[in-house]
Amino acid sequence: MMDESTFTKVIKRDGRIVPFDFKKVVSAVNKAAIAGKKPETLDCTKIAKEIITRLSTKFSETNPPSV
C-alpha cells in the first residue's frame, strides 16, 4: 500500500521476517489516539504515512526495521 516505503519486510521480536503491512501501522496509531481520548481529531492514515517516511530514512530493503 505504501509505494514510498523503502522496505517491504519487518523483523518480528521472535526473529521472523514478515511482509510489511501499512494497515498495522495505521491500526497502532488509531489505538494510540483512542488511548489518548482523541481519535476523532486525528488523521491516523496521514500520521502513519509520516511515520513510514521517517522510518524510510533509517531502514531499507537490506536493513528492515524490527517490531
Secondary structure, DSSP 8 states (H G I E B T S, - for coil): --TT-S-SEEE-TTS-EEE--HHHHHHHHHHHHHHTT-GGG--HHHHHHHHHHHHHTT--SSS--B-
